[in-house]
Amino acid sequence: MKTVTHVIADPLGLHARPAGLLVKLAAGFESAIVVTTSTGTADAKRIMALMRLGAQKGTLLTVTCSGPDEDAAAEAVRRFLTDHL
């Protein structure tokens, strides 16, 4: 299991566009990818689950990747969060 943490810097938070891009990224991995905030937990492969988190600017995201390609998934998620959120 690999864990990535990130504080959202985007003024709009985790809105529809980056959430959709994250879902597409996560779908490319066999590993389970779970996003956790202080308000809940969401499967990164489900856009509505991500949107329900209501993650705004300043929210700490903890992303856990577990499975056969967890190393690659964690690195890809880390890059995505740095570049988009």
ChimeraX attribute file (.defattr): number of C-alpha atoms within 10 A of each C-alpha:
attribute: neighborCount
match mode: 1-to-1
recipient: residues
	/A:1	14
	/A:2	15
	/A:3	18
	/A:4	15
	/A:5	15
	/A:6	16
	/A:7	17
	/A:8	20
	/A:9	17
	/A:10	14
	/A:11	11
	/A:12	12
	/A:13	18
	/A:14	23
	/A:15	16
	/A:16	14
	/A:17	10
	/A:18	17
	/A:19	22
	/A:20	19
	/A:21	14
	/A:22	22
	/A:23	18
	/A:24	15
	/A:25	16
	/A:26	23
	/A:27	15
	/A:28	10
	/A:29	18
	/A:30	14
	/A:31	20
	/A:32	19
	/A:33	25
	/A:34	20
	/A:35	21
	/A:36	19
	/A:37	15
	/A:38	11
	/A:39	10
	/A:40	13
	/A:41	17
	/A:42	19
	/A:43	18
	/A:44	25
	/A:45	22
	/A:46	17
	/A:47	19
	/A:48	15
	/A:49	16
	/A:50	25
	/A:51	15
	/A:52	12
	/A:53	17
	/A:54	15
	/A:55	22
	/A:56	16
	/A:57	15
	/A:58	13
	/A:59	17
	/A:60	16
	/A:61	19
	/A:62	16
	/A:63	23
	/A:64	22
	/A:65	26
	/A:66	17
	/A:67	14
	/A:68	13
	/A:69	14
	/A:70	20
	/A:71	15
	/A:72	14
	/A:73	24
	/A:74	22
	/A:75	15
	/A:76	16
	/A:77	22
	/A:78	16
	/A:79	12
	/A:80	15
	/A:81	20
	/A:82	13
	/A:83	8
	/A:84	15
	/A:85	19
